[in-house]
Amino acid sequence: MRDKGMTRHEFAKFIAAAMIEPLDPEKPDPQDNGYNWGLAHAEMIFAGADLDAIKKMQGWLRAK
């Protein structure tokens, strides 16, 4: 029997469950926010996003 691995939908559900909800949405903890961005980027990569595009997006976010 062949193990087909995790589907994209299953992976997205795990990522959503692992994200940290800020106590104060107006002032999220930067460390928690960074953790959530990392999870979001992992989901993007699993979905086939280009790593260089993600890095460019990170640079854009830092420049804000």
DRENTI-400250 format. One record per atom (N, C-alpha, C, O): residue number from 1; residue in one letter; atom name; x, y, z. Coordinates in steps of 0.001 Angstrom, whole numbers, padded with zeros to 6 digits. Each point is the difference from the previous one (the first is absolute). Layout:
<pt><nr>NUM</nr><rest>A</rest><atom>CA</atom><px>X</px><py>Y</py><pz>Z</pz></pt>
...
This chain:
<pt><nr>1</nr><rest>M</rest><atom>N</atom><px>000838</px><py>-001173</py><pz>000000</pz></pt>
<pt><nr>1</nr><rest>M</rest><atom>CA</atom><px>-000838</px><py>001173</py><pz>000000</pz></pt>
<pt><nr>1</nr><rest>M</rest><atom>C</atom><px>000889</px><py>001245</py><pz>000000</pz></pt>
<pt><nr>1</nr><rest>M</rest><atom>O</atom><px>000992</px><py>000063</py><pz>000726</pz></pt>
<pt><nr>2</nr><rest>R</rest><atom>N</atom><px>-001349</px><py>000906</py><pz>-001530</pz></pt>
<pt><nr>2</nr><rest>R</rest><atom>CA</atom><px>000787</px><py>001222</py><pz>-000160</pz></pt>
<pt><nr>2</nr><rest>R</rest><atom>C</atom><px>-000515</px><py>001095</py><pz>000932</pz></pt>
<pt><nr>2</nr><rest>R</rest><atom>O</atom><px>-001206</px><py>000242</py><pz>000069</pz></pt>
<pt><nr>3</nr><rest>D</rest><atom>N</atom><px>002121</px><py>000424</py><pz>000653</pz></pt>
<pt><nr>3</nr><rest>D</rest><atom>CA</atom><px>-000362</px><py>001131</py><pz>000854</pz></pt>
<pt><nr>3</nr><rest>D</rest><atom>C</atom><px>000052</px><py>001257</py><pz>-000851</pz></pt>
<pt><nr>3</nr><rest>D</rest><atom>O</atom><px>001068</px><py>000379</py><pz>-000481</pz></pt>
<pt><nr>4</nr><rest>K</rest><atom>N</atom><px>-002209</px><py>000270</py><pz>000291</pz></pt>
<pt><nr>4</nr><rest>K</rest><atom>CA</atom><px>-000022</px><py>001168</py><pz>-000863</pz></pt>
<pt><nr>4</nr><rest>K</rest><atom>C</atom><px>000364</px><py>001292</py><pz>000730</pz></pt>
<pt><nr>4</nr><rest>K</rest><atom>O</atom><px>000090</px><py>001055</py><pz>-000628</pz></pt>
<pt><nr>5</nr><rest>G</rest><atom>N</atom><px>000117</px><py>-001120</py><pz>001928</pz></pt>
<pt><nr>5</nr><rest>G</rest><atom>CA</atom><px>000405</px><py>001187</py><pz>000739</pz></pt>
<pt><nr>5</nr><rest>G</rest><atom>C</atom><px>-001169</px><py>000924</py><pz>000296</pz></pt>
<pt><nr>5</nr><rest>G</rest><atom>O</atom><px>-001159</px><py>-000322</py><pz>-000259</pz></pt>
<pt><nr>6</nr><rest>M</rest><atom>N</atom><px>001492</px><py>001455</py><pz>000799</pz></pt>
<pt><nr>6</nr><rest>M</rest><atom>CA</atom><px>-000990</px><py>000987</py><pz>000411</pz></pt>
<pt><nr>6</nr><rest>M</rest><atom>C</atom><px>-000451</px><py>000834</py><pz>-001199</pz></pt>
<pt><nr>6</nr><rest>M</rest><atom>O</atom><px>000809</px><py>000379</py><pz>-000846</pz></pt>
<pt><nr>7</nr><rest>T</rest><atom>N</atom><px>-002092</px><py>-000104</py><pz>000789</pz></pt>
<pt><nr>7</nr><rest>T</rest><atom>CA</atom><px>-000514</px><py>000855</py><pz>-001068</pz></pt>
<pt><nr>7</nr><rest>T</rest><atom>C</atom><px>000233</px><py>001468</py><pz>000368</pz></pt>
<pt><nr>7</nr><rest>T</rest><atom>O</atom><px>000284</px><py>000333</py><pz>001151</pz></pt>
<pt><nr>8</nr><rest>R</rest><atom>N</atom><px>-000410</px><py>000509</py><pz>-002134</pz></pt>
<pt><nr>8</nr><rest>R</rest><atom>CA</atom><px>000164</px><py>001437</py><pz>000213</pz></pt>
<pt><nr>8</nr><rest>R</rest><atom>C</atom><px>-001048</px><py>000526</py><pz>000985</pz></pt>
<pt><nr>8</nr><rest>R</rest><atom>O</atom><px>000300</px><py>000842</py><pz>000847</pz></pt>
<pt><nr>9</nr><rest>H</rest><atom>N</atom><px>-001512</px><py>-001339</py><pz>-000964</pz></pt>
<pt><nr>9</nr><rest>H</rest><atom>CA</atom><px>-001083</px><py>000417</py><pz>000897</pz></pt>
<pt><nr>9</nr><rest>H</rest><atom>C</atom><px>000285</px><py>-000428</py><pz>001445</pz></pt>
<pt><nr>9</nr><rest>H</rest><atom>O</atom><px>-000192</px><py>000787</py><pz>000928</pz></pt>
<pt><nr>10</nr><rest>E</rest><atom>N</atom><px>000646</px><py>-002020</py><pz>-000737</pz></pt>
<pt><nr>10</nr><rest>E</rest><atom>CA</atom><px>000332</px><py>-000486</py><pz>001347</pz></pt>
<pt><nr>10</nr><rest>E</rest><atom>C</atom><px>001129</px><py>000839</py><pz>000605</pz></pt>
<pt><nr>10</nr><rest>E</rest><atom>O</atom><px>-000046</px><py>000358</py><pz>001177</pz></pt>
<pt><nr>11</nr><rest>F</rest><atom>N</atom><px>001053</px><py>-000049</py><pz>-001989</pz></pt>
<pt><nr>11</nr><rest>F</rest><atom>CA</atom><px>001119</px><py>000807</py><pz>000469</pz></pt>
<pt><nr>11</nr><rest>F</rest><atom>C</atom><px>-000482</px><py>001389</py><pz>000416</pz></pt>
<pt><nr>11</nr><rest>F</rest><atom>O</atom><px>000423</px><py>000514</py><pz>001035</pz></pt>
<pt><nr>12</nr><rest>A</rest><atom>N</atom><px>-001299</px><py>000094</py><pz>-001826</pz></pt>
<pt><nr>12</nr><rest>A</rest><atom>CA</atom><px>-000535</px><py>001326</py><pz>000320</pz></pt>
<pt><nr>12</nr><rest>A</rest><atom>C</atom><px>-000774</px><py>-000024</py><pz>001319</pz></pt>
<pt><nr>12</nr><rest>A</rest><atom>O</atom><px>000070</px><py>000960</py><pz>000767</pz></pt>
<pt><nr>13</nr><rest>K</rest><atom>N</atom><px>-000802</px><py>-002032</py><pz>-000494</pz></pt>
<pt><nr>13</nr><rest>K</rest><atom>CA</atom><px>-000726</px><py>-000115</py><pz>001263</pz></pt>
<pt><nr>13</nr><rest>K</rest><atom>C</atom><px>000962</px><py>-000084</py><pz>001183</pz></pt>
<pt><nr>13</nr><rest>K</rest><atom>O</atom><px>-000250</px><py>000606</py><pz>001042</pz></pt>
<pt><nr>14</nr><rest>F</rest><atom>N</atom><px>001343</px><py>-001347</py><pz>-001191</pz></pt>
<pt><nr>14</nr><rest>F</rest><atom>CA</atom><px>000998</px><py>-000087</py><pz>001070</pz></pt>
<pt><nr>14</nr><rest>F</rest><atom>C</atom><px>000667</px><py>001347</py><pz>000247</pz></pt>
<pt><nr>14</nr><rest>F</rest><atom>O</atom><px>000238</px><py>000383</py><pz>001146</pz></pt>
<pt><nr>15</nr><rest>I</rest><atom>N</atom><px>000062</px><py>000331</py><pz>-002225</pz></pt>
<pt><nr>15</nr><rest>I</rest><atom>CA</atom><px>000619</px><py>001323</py><pz>000120</pz></pt>
<pt><nr>15</nr><rest>I</rest><atom>C</atom><px>-000946</px><py>000948</py><pz>000731</pz></pt>
<pt><nr>15</nr><rest>I</rest><atom>O</atom><px>000423</px><py>000710</py><pz>000911</pz></pt>
<pt><nr>16</nr><rest>A</rest><atom>N</atom><px>-001682</px><py>-000691</py><pz>-001294</pz></pt>
<pt><nr>16</nr><rest>A</rest><atom>CA</atom><px>-000979</px><py>000879</py><pz>000643</pz></pt>
<pt><nr>16</nr><rest>A</rest><atom>C</atom><px>-000129</px><py>-000309</py><pz>001489</pz></pt>
<pt><nr>16</nr><rest>A</rest><atom>O</atom><px>-000130</px><py>000914</py><pz>000814</pz></pt>
<pt><nr>17</nr><rest>A</rest><atom>N</atom><px>000165</px><py>-002184</py><pz>-000458</pz></pt>
<pt><nr>17</nr><rest>A</rest><atom>CA</atom><px>-000109</px><py>-000391</py><pz>001403</pz></pt>
<pt><nr>17</nr><rest>A</rest><atom>C</atom><px>001239</px><py>000391</py><pz>000802</pz></pt>
<pt><nr>17</nr><rest>A</rest><atom>O</atom><px>-000094</px><py>000232</py><pz>001205</pz></pt>
<pt><nr>18</nr><rest>A</rest><atom>N</atom><px>001246</px><py>-000156</py><pz>-001855</pz></pt>
<pt><nr>18</nr><rest>A</rest><atom>CA</atom><px>001243</px><py>000311</py><pz>000696</pz></pt>
<pt><nr>18</nr><rest>A</rest><atom>C</atom><px>000247</px><py>001503</py><pz>000157</pz></pt>
<pt><nr>18</nr><rest>A</rest><atom>O</atom><px>000853</px><py>000405</py><pz>000789</pz></pt>
<pt><nr>19</nr><rest>M</rest><atom>N</atom><px>-001589</px><py>000420</py><pz>-001527</pz></pt>
<pt><nr>19</nr><rest>M</rest><atom>CA</atom><px>000222</px><py>001443</py><pz>000078</pz></pt>
<pt><nr>19</nr><rest>M</rest><atom>C</atom><px>-000407</px><py>000539</py><pz>001365</pz></pt>
<pt><nr>19</nr><rest>M</rest><atom>O</atom><px>-000910</px><py>-000523</py><pz>000643</pz></pt>
<pt><nr>20</nr><rest>I</rest><atom>N</atom><px>001592</px><py>001567</py><pz>-000214</pz></pt>
<pt><nr>20</nr><rest>I</rest><atom>CA</atom><px>-000215</px><py>000608</py><pz>001308</pz></pt>
<pt><nr>20</nr><rest>I</rest><atom>C</atom><px>-000964</px><py>001173</py><pz>-000156</pz></pt>
<pt><nr>20</nr><rest>I</rest><atom>O</atom><px>000223</px><py>000898</py><pz>-000811</pz></pt>
<pt><nr>21</nr><rest>E</rest><atom>N</atom><px>-001290</px><py>-000921</py><pz>001597</pz></pt>
<pt><nr>21</nr><rest>E</rest><atom>CA</atom><px>-000946</px><py>001112</py><pz>000024</pz></pt>
<pt><nr>21</nr><rest>E</rest><atom>C</atom><px>000527</px><py>001041</py><pz>000989</pz></pt>
<pt><nr>21</nr><rest>E</rest><atom>O</atom><px>000244</px><py>-000325</py><pz>001162</pz></pt>
<pt><nr>22</nr><rest>P</rest><atom>N</atom><px>-000068</px><py>001561</py><pz>-001604</pz></pt>
<pt><nr>22</nr><rest>P</rest><atom>CA</atom><px>000500</px><py>001018</py><pz>000921</pz></pt>
<pt><nr>22</nr><rest>P</rest><atom>C</atom><px>-001033</px><py>000340</py><pz>001076</pz></pt>
<pt><nr>22</nr><rest>P</rest><atom>O</atom><px>-001203</px><py>000001</py><pz>-000260</pz></pt>
<pt><nr>23</nr><rest>L</rest><atom>N</atom><px>001691</px><py>000287</py><pz>001474</pz></pt>
<pt><nr>23</nr><rest>L</rest><atom>CA</atom><px>-000904</px><py>000421</py><pz>001069</pz></pt>
<pt><nr>23</nr><rest>L</rest><atom>C</atom><px>-000631</px><py>001344</py><pz>-000343</pz></pt>
<pt><nr>23</nr><rest>L</rest><atom>O</atom><px>-001173</px><py>000243</py><pz>000283</pz></pt>
<pt><nr>24</nr><rest>D</rest><atom>N</atom><px>001975</px><py>000625</py><pz>-000897</pz></pt>
<pt><nr>24</nr><rest>D</rest><atom>CA</atom><px>-000488</px><py>001306</py><pz>-000431</pz></pt>
<pt><nr>24</nr><rest>D</rest><atom>C</atom><px>000263</px><py>000128</py><pz>-001496</pz></pt>
<pt><nr>24</nr><rest>D</rest><atom>O</atom><px>001134</px><py>000271</py><pz>-000395</pz></pt>
<pt><nr>25</nr><rest>P</rest><atom>N</atom><px>-002145</px><py>-000457</py><pz>-000446</pz></pt>
<pt><nr>25</nr><rest>P</rest><atom>CA</atom><px>000207</px><py>000061</py><pz>-001457</pz></pt>
<pt><nr>25</nr><rest>P</rest><atom>C</atom><px>000581</px><py>001331</py><pz>-000479</pz></pt>
<pt><nr>25</nr><rest>P</rest><atom>O</atom><px>000636</px><py>000058</py><pz>-001053</pz></pt>
<pt><nr>26</nr><rest>E</rest><atom>N</atom><px>-000852</px><py>001010</py><pz>001824</pz></pt>
<pt><nr>26</nr><rest>E</rest><atom>CA</atom><px>000542</px><py>001311</py><pz>-000373</pz></pt>
<pt><nr>26</nr><rest>E</rest><atom>C</atom><px>001519</px><py>000059</py><pz>000192</pz></pt>
<pt><nr>26</nr><rest>E</rest><atom>O</atom><px>000691</px><py>000753</py><pz>-000687</pz></pt>
<pt><nr>27</nr><rest>K</rest><atom>N</atom><px>-000179</px><py>-001555</py><pz>001629</pz></pt>
<pt><nr>27</nr><rest>K</rest><atom>CA</atom><px>001438</px><py>000008</py><pz>000311</pz></pt>
<pt><nr>27</nr><rest>K</rest><atom>C</atom><px>000512</px><py>-001435</py><pz>000139</pz></pt>
<pt><nr>27</nr><rest>K</rest><atom>O</atom><px>000299</px><py>-000440</py><pz>001110</pz></pt>
<pt><nr>28</nr><rest>P</rest><atom>N</atom><px>-000195</px><py>-000291</py><pz>-002217</pz></pt>
<pt><nr>28</nr><rest>P</rest><atom>CA</atom><px>000486</px><py>-001390</py><pz>000108</pz></pt>
<pt><nr>28</nr><rest>P</rest><atom>C</atom><px>001468</px><py>-000036</py><pz>000420</pz></pt>
<pt><nr>28</nr><rest>P</rest><atom>O</atom><px>000777</px><py>000890</py><pz>-000347</pz></pt>
<pt><nr>29</nr><rest>D</rest><atom>N</atom><px>-000414</px><py>-001908</py><pz>001084</pz></pt>
<pt><nr>29</nr><rest>D</rest><atom>CA</atom><px>001386</px><py>-000209</py><pz>000415</pz></pt>
<pt><nr>29</nr><rest>D</rest><atom>C</atom><px>000833</px><py>-000268</py><pz>-001252</pz></pt>
<pt><nr>29</nr><rest>D</rest><atom>O</atom><px>-000325</px><py>-000906</py><pz>-000768</pz></pt>
<pt><nr>30</nr><rest>P</rest><atom>N</atom><px>001395</px><py>001676</py><pz>000546</pz></pt>
<pt><nr>30</nr><rest>P</rest><atom>CA</atom><px>000805</px><py>-000203</py><pz>-001224</pz></pt>
<pt><nr>30</nr><rest>P</rest><atom>C</atom><px>000526</px><py>-001429</py><pz>-000153</pz></pt>
<pt><nr>30</nr><rest>P</rest><atom>O</atom><px>000097</px><py>-000509</py><pz>-001117</pz></pt>
<pt><nr>31</nr><rest>Q</rest><atom>N</atom><px>000243</px><py>-000138</py><pz>002234</pz></pt>
<pt><nr>31</nr><rest>Q</rest><atom>CA</atom><px>000497</px><py>-001375</py><pz>-000085</pz></pt>
<pt><nr>31</nr><rest>Q</rest><atom>C</atom><px>-001108</px><py>-000943</py><pz>-000475</pz></pt>
<pt><nr>31</nr><rest>Q</rest><atom>O</atom><px>000238</px><py>-000874</py><pz>-000833</pz></pt>
<pt><nr>32</nr><rest>D</rest><atom>N</atom><px>-001439</px><py>001052</py><pz>001362</pz></pt>
<pt><nr>32</nr><rest>D</rest><atom>CA</atom><px>-001131</px><py>-000814</py><pz>-000444</pz></pt>
<pt><nr>32</nr><rest>D</rest><atom>C</atom><px>-000316</px><py>000285</py><pz>-001462</pz></pt>
<pt><nr>32</nr><rest>D</rest><atom>O</atom><px>-000285</px><py>-000919</py><pz>-000768</pz></pt>
<pt><nr>33</nr><rest>N</rest><atom>N</atom><px>000336</px><py>002184</py><pz>000384</pz></pt>
<pt><nr>33</nr><rest>N</rest><atom>CA</atom><px>-000276</px><py>000388</py><pz>-001377</pz></pt>
<pt><nr>33</nr><rest>N</rest><atom>C</atom><px>001024</px><py>-000638</py><pz>-000951</pz></pt>
<pt><nr>33</nr><rest>N</rest><atom>O</atom><px>-000361</px><py>-000481</py><pz>-001073</pz></pt>
<pt><nr>34</nr><rest>G</rest><atom>N</atom><px>001640</px><py>000483</py><pz>001475</pz></pt>
<pt><nr>34</nr><rest>G</rest><atom>CA</atom><px>001041</px><py>-000639</py><pz>-000806</pz></pt>
<pt><nr>34</nr><rest>G</rest><atom>C</atom><px>-000234</px><py>-001501</py><pz>-000141</pz></pt>
<pt><nr>34</nr><rest>G</rest><atom>O</atom><px>000211</px><py>-000568</py><pz>-001071</pz></pt>
<pt><nr>35</nr><rest>Y</rest><atom>N</atom><px>-000640</px><py>-000059</py><pz>002136</pz></pt>
<pt><nr>35</nr><rest>Y</rest><atom>CA</atom><px>-000311</px><py>-001428</py><pz>-000016</pz></pt>
<pt><nr>35</nr><rest>Y</rest><atom>C</atom><px>-001123</px><py>-000277</py><pz>-000997</pz></pt>
<pt><nr>35</nr><rest>Y</rest><atom>O</atom><px>000079</px><py>-000933</py><pz>-000799</pz></pt>
<pt><nr>36</nr><rest>N</rest><atom>N</atom><px>-001132</px><py>001765</py><pz>000858</pz></pt>
<pt><nr>36</nr><rest>N</rest><atom>CA</atom><px>-001127</px><py>-000185</py><pz>-000921</pz></pt>
<pt><nr>36</nr><rest>N</rest><atom>C</atom><px>000420</px><py>000215</py><pz>-001448</pz></pt>
<pt><nr>36</nr><rest>N</rest><atom>O</atom><px>-000444</px><py>-000729</py><pz>-000887</pz></pt>
<pt><nr>37</nr><rest>W</rest><atom>N</atom><px>001304</px><py>001730</py><pz>000634</pz></pt>
<pt><nr>37</nr><rest>W</rest><atom>CA</atom><px>000492</px><py>000217</py><pz>-001364</pz></pt>
<pt><nr>37</nr><rest>W</rest><atom>C</atom><px>000772</px><py>-001225</py><pz>-000482</pz></pt>
<pt><nr>37</nr><rest>W</rest><atom>O</atom><px>-000129</px><py>-000404</py><pz>-001156</pz></pt>
<pt><nr>38</nr><rest>G</rest><atom>N</atom><px>000925</px><py>-000181</py><pz>002036</pz></pt>
<pt><nr>38</nr><rest>G</rest><atom>CA</atom><px>000748</px><py>-001207</py><pz>-000369</pz></pt>
<pt><nr>38</nr><rest>G</rest><atom>C</atom><px>-000926</px><py>-001138</py><pz>-000387</pz></pt>
<pt><nr>38</nr><rest>G</rest><atom>O</atom><px>000248</px><py>-000710</py><pz>-000975</pz></pt>
<pt><nr>39</nr><rest>L</rest><atom>N</atom><px>-001317</px><py>000538</py><pz>001742</pz></pt>
<pt><nr>39</nr><rest>L</rest><atom>CA</atom><px>-000978</px><py>-001035</py><pz>-000326</pz></pt>
<pt><nr>39</nr><rest>L</rest><atom>C</atom><px>-000678</px><py>000295</py><pz>-001338</pz></pt>
<pt><nr>39</nr><rest>L</rest><atom>O</atom><px>-000198</px><py>-000899</py><pz>-000818</pz></pt>
<pt><nr>40</nr><rest>A</rest><atom>N</atom><px>-000154</px><py>002159</py><pz>000607</pz></pt>
<pt><nr>40</nr><rest>A</rest><atom>CA</atom><px>-000648</px><py>000378</py><pz>-001263</pz></pt>
<pt><nr>40</nr><rest>A</rest><atom>C</atom><px>000931</px><py>-000246</py><pz>-001183</pz></pt>
<pt><nr>40</nr><rest>A</rest><atom>O</atom><px>-000440</px><py>-000461</py><pz>-001054</pz></pt>
<pt><nr>41</nr><rest>H</rest><atom>N</atom><px>001718</px><py>000765</py><pz>001225</pz></pt>
<pt><nr>41</nr><rest>H</rest><atom>CA</atom><px>000956</px><py>-000236</py><pz>-001080</pz></pt>
<pt><nr>41</nr><rest>H</rest><atom>C</atom><px>000165</px><py>-001496</py><pz>-000268</pz></pt>
<pt><nr>41</nr><rest>H</rest><atom>O</atom><px>000142</px><py>-000410</py><pz>-001152</pz></pt>
<pt><nr>42</nr><rest>A</rest><atom>N</atom><px>-000160</px><py>-000400</py><pz>002197</pz></pt>
<pt><nr>42</nr><rest>A</rest><atom>CA</atom><px>000077</px><py>-001454</py><pz>-000192</pz></pt>
<pt><nr>42</nr><rest>A</rest><atom>C</atom><px>-001196</px><py>-000493</py><pz>-000811</pz></pt>
<pt><nr>42</nr><rest>A</rest><atom>O</atom><px>000146</px><py>-000844</py><pz>-000884</pz></pt>
<pt><nr>43</nr><rest>E</rest><atom>N</atom><px>-001318</px><py>001373</py><pz>001190</pz></pt>
<pt><nr>43</nr><rest>E</rest><atom>CA</atom><px>-001197</px><py>-000397</py><pz>-000755</pz></pt>
<pt><nr>43</nr><rest>E</rest><atom>C</atom><px>000114</px><py>000435</py><pz>-001457</pz></pt>
<pt><nr>43</nr><rest>E</rest><atom>O</atom><px>-000391</px><py>-000737</py><pz>-000905</pz></pt>
<pt><nr>44</nr><rest>M</rest><atom>N</atom><px>000929</px><py>001939</py><pz>000679</pz></pt>
<pt><nr>44</nr><rest>M</rest><atom>CA</atom><px>000174</px><py>000495</py><pz>-001371</pz></pt>
<pt><nr>44</nr><rest>M</rest><atom>C</atom><px>000962</px><py>-000903</py><pz>-000783</pz></pt>
<pt><nr>44</nr><rest>M</rest><atom>O</atom><px>-000247</px><py>-000314</py><pz>-001165</pz></pt>
<pt><nr>45</nr><rest>I</rest><atom>N</atom><px>001331</px><py>-000096</py><pz>001805</pz></pt>
<pt><nr>45</nr><rest>I</rest><atom>CA</atom><px>000974</px><py>-000869</py><pz>-000660</pz></pt>
<pt><nr>45</nr><rest>I</rest><atom>C</atom><px>-000637</px><py>-001352</py><pz>-000318</pz></pt>
<pt><nr>45</nr><rest>I</rest><atom>O</atom><px>000200</px><py>-000536</py><pz>-001090</pz></pt>
<pt><nr>46</nr><rest>F</rest><atom>N</atom><px>-000967</px><py>-000020</py><pz>002035</pz></pt>
<pt><nr>46</nr><rest>F</rest><atom>CA</atom><px>-000682</px><py>-001273</py><pz>-000231</pz></pt>
<pt><nr>46</nr><rest>F</rest><atom>C</atom><px>-000957</px><py>000114</py><pz>-001182</pz></pt>
<pt><nr>46</nr><rest>F</rest><atom>O</atom><px>-000204</px><py>-000963</py><pz>-000739</pz></pt>
<pt><nr>47</nr><rest>A</rest><atom>N</atom><px>-000381</px><py>002147</py><pz>000569</pz></pt>
<pt><nr>47</nr><rest>A</rest><atom>CA</atom><px>-000955</px><py>000225</py><pz>-001095</pz></pt>
<pt><nr>47</nr><rest>A</rest><atom>C</atom><px>000700</px><py>000286</py><pz>-001325</pz></pt>
<pt><nr>47</nr><rest>A</rest><atom>O</atom><px>-000659</px><py>000126</py><pz>-001032</pz></pt>
<pt><nr>48</nr><rest>G</rest><atom>N</atom><px>001989</px><py>-000023</py><pz>001049</pz></pt>
<pt><nr>48</nr><rest>G</rest><atom>CA</atom><px>000729</px><py>000175</py><pz>-001242</pz></pt>
<pt><nr>48</nr><rest>G</rest><atom>C</atom><px>000522</px><py>001398</py><pz>-000249</pz></pt>
<pt><nr>48</nr><rest>G</rest><atom>O</atom><px>000447</px><py>000302</py><pz>-001106</pz></pt>
<pt><nr>49</nr><rest>A</rest><atom>N</atom><px>-000495</px><py>000572</py><pz>002127</pz></pt>
<pt><nr>49</nr><rest>A</rest><atom>CA</atom><px>000506</px><py>001358</py><pz>-000174</pz></pt>
<pt><nr>49</nr><rest>A</rest><atom>C</atom><px>001511</px><py>-000014</py><pz>-000237</pz></pt>
<pt><nr>49</nr><rest>A</rest><atom>O</atom><px>000712</px><py>-000894</py><pz>000457</pz></pt>
<pt><nr>50</nr><rest>D</rest><atom>N</atom><px>-000256</px><py>001893</py><pz>-001172</pz></pt>
<pt><nr>50</nr><rest>D</rest><atom>CA</atom><px>001416</px><py>000144</py><pz>-000308</pz></pt>
<pt><nr>50</nr><rest>D</rest><atom>C</atom><px>000727</px><py>000592</py><pz>001213</pz></pt>
<pt><nr>50</nr><rest>D</rest><atom>O</atom><px>-000414</px><py>001037</py><pz>000519</pz></pt>
<pt><nr>51</nr><rest>L</rest><atom>N</atom><px>001477</px><py>-001675</py><pz>-000069</pz></pt>
<pt><nr>51</nr><rest>L</rest><atom>CA</atom><px>000750</px><py>000462</py><pz>001166</pz></pt>
<pt><nr>51</nr><rest>L</rest><atom>C</atom><px>000558</px><py>001406</py><pz>-000211</pz></pt>
<pt><nr>51</nr><rest>L</rest><atom>O</atom><px>-000001</px><py>000808</py><pz>000928</pz></pt>
<pt><nr>52</nr><rest>D</rest><atom>N</atom><px>000472</px><py>-000511</py><pz>-002122</pz></pt>
<pt><nr>52</nr><rest>D</rest><atom>CA</atom><px>000518</px><py>001344</py><pz>-000270</pz></pt>
<pt><nr>52</nr><rest>D</rest><atom>C</atom><px>-001097</px><py>001057</py><pz>000143</pz></pt>
<pt><nr>52</nr><rest>D</rest><atom>O</atom><px>000264</px><py>001104</py><pz>000477</pz></pt>
<pt><nr>53</nr><rest>A</rest><atom>N</atom><px>-001469</px><py>-001429</py><pz>-000881</pz></pt>
<pt><nr>53</nr><rest>A</rest><atom>CA</atom><px>-001118</px><py>000941</py><pz>000137</pz></pt>
<pt><nr>53</nr><rest>A</rest><atom>C</atom><px>-000307</px><py>000257</py><pz>001476</pz></pt>
<pt><nr>53</nr><rest>A</rest><atom>O</atom><px>-000299</px><py>001131</py><pz>000386</pz></pt>
<pt><nr>54</nr><rest>I</rest><atom>N</atom><px>000373</px><py>-002168</py><pz>000430</pz></pt>
<pt><nr>54</nr><rest>I</rest><atom>CA</atom><px>-000228</px><py>000161</py><pz>001436</pz></pt>
<pt><nr>54</nr><rest>I</rest><atom>C</atom><px>001079</px><py>000887</py><pz>000605</pz></pt>
<pt><nr>54</nr><rest>I</rest><atom>O</atom><px>-000299</px><py>000865</py><pz>000824</pz></pt>
<pt><nr>55</nr><rest>K</rest><atom>N</atom><px>001547</px><py>-001071</py><pz>-001223</pz></pt>
<pt><nr>55</nr><rest>K</rest><atom>CA</atom><px>001094</px><py>000829</py><pz>000513</pz></pt>
<pt><nr>55</nr><rest>K</rest><atom>C</atom><px>-000170</px><py>001459</py><pz>-000418</pz></pt>
<pt><nr>55</nr><rest>K</rest><atom>O</atom><px>000282</px><py>000905</py><pz>000786</pz></pt>
<pt><nr>56</nr><rest>K</rest><atom>N</atom><px>-000738</px><py>-000670</py><pz>-002008</pz></pt>
<pt><nr>56</nr><rest>K</rest><atom>CA</atom><px>-000260</px><py>001372</py><pz>-000442</pz></pt>
<pt><nr>56</nr><rest>K</rest><atom>C</atom><px>-001113</px><py>000619</py><pz>000835</pz></pt>
<pt><nr>56</nr><rest>K</rest><atom>O</atom><px>000076</px><py>001174</py><pz>000365</pz></pt>
<pt><nr>57</nr><rest>M</rest><atom>N</atom><px>-001104</px><py>-001949</py><pz>-000061</pz></pt>
<pt><nr>57</nr><rest>M</rest><atom>CA</atom><px>-001093</px><py>000486</py><pz>000819</pz></pt>
<pt><nr>57</nr><rest>M</rest><atom>C</atom><px>000505</px><py>000356</py><pz>001398</pz></pt>
<pt><nr>57</nr><rest>M</rest><atom>O</atom><px>-000418</px><py>001009</py><pz>000569</pz></pt>
<pt><nr>58</nr><rest>Q</rest><atom>N</atom><px>001307</px><py>-001824</py><pz>-000015</pz></pt>
<pt><nr>58</nr><rest>Q</rest><atom>CA</atom><px>000567</px><py>000298</py><pz>001317</pz></pt>
<pt><nr>58</nr><rest>Q</rest><atom>C</atom><px>000745</px><py>001323</py><pz>-000027</pz></pt>
<pt><nr>58</nr><rest>Q</rest><atom>O</atom><px>-000119</px><py>000798</py><pz>000930</pz></pt>
<pt><nr>59</nr><rest>G</rest><atom>N</atom><px>000882</px><py>-000557</py><pz>-001984</pz></pt>
<pt><nr>59</nr><rest>G</rest><atom>CA</atom><px>000731</px><py>001258</py><pz>-000135</pz></pt>
<pt><nr>59</nr><rest>G</rest><atom>C</atom><px>-000940</px><py>001179</py><pz>-000074</pz></pt>
<pt><nr>59</nr><rest>G</rest><atom>O</atom><px>000269</px><py>001052</py><pz>000579</pz></pt>
<pt><nr>60</nr><rest>W</rest><atom>N</atom><px>-001376</px><py>-001220</py><pz>-001290</pz></pt>
<pt><nr>60</nr><rest>W</rest><atom>CA</atom><px>-000997</px><py>001063</py><pz>-000112</pz></pt>
<pt><nr>60</nr><rest>W</rest><atom>C</atom><px>-000623</px><py>000293</py><pz>001346</pz></pt>
<pt><nr>60</nr><rest>W</rest><atom>O</atom><px>-000218</px><py>001161</py><pz>000346</pz></pt>
<pt><nr>61</nr><rest>L</rest><atom>N</atom><px>-000075</px><py>-002221</py><pz>000430</pz></pt>
<pt><nr>61</nr><rest>L</rest><atom>CA</atom><px>-000613</px><py>000190</py><pz>001317</pz></pt>
<pt><nr>61</nr><rest>L</rest><atom>C</atom><px>000961</px><py>000685</py><pz>000961</pz></pt>
<pt><nr>61</nr><rest>L</rest><atom>O</atom><px>-000428</px><py>000816</py><pz>000816</pz></pt>
<pt><nr>62</nr><rest>R</rest><atom>N</atom><px>001700</px><py>-001128</py><pz>-000895</pz></pt>
<pt><nr>62</nr><rest>R</rest><atom>CA</atom><px>000995</px><py>000652</py><pz>000871</pz></pt>
<pt><nr>62</nr><rest>R</rest><atom>C</atom><px>000135</px><py>001475</py><pz>-000320</pz></pt>
<pt><nr>62</nr><rest>R</rest><atom>O</atom><px>000264</px><py>000811</py><pz>000888</pz></pt>
<pt><nr>63</nr><rest>A</rest><atom>N</atom><px>-000444</px><py>-000458</py><pz>-002152</pz></pt>
<pt><nr>63</nr><rest>A</rest><atom>CA</atom><px>000165</px><py>001383</py><pz>-000429</pz></pt>
<pt><nr>63</nr><rest>A</rest><atom>C</atom><px>-001171</px><py>000884</py><pz>000424</pz></pt>
<pt><nr>63</nr><rest>A</rest><atom>O</atom><px>000112</px><py>001226</py><pz>-000009</pz></pt>
<pt><nr>64</nr><rest>K</rest><atom>N</atom><px>-001228</px><py>-001841</py><pz>000376</pz></pt>
<pt><nr>64</nr><rest>K</rest><atom>CA</atom><px>-001197</px><py>000777</py><pz>000380</pz></pt>
<pt><nr>64</nr><rest>K</rest><atom>C</atom><px>000233</px><py>000834</py><pz>001230</pz></pt>
<pt><nr>64</nr><rest>K</rest><atom>O</atom><px>-000903</px><py>000707</py><pz>000447</pz></pt>
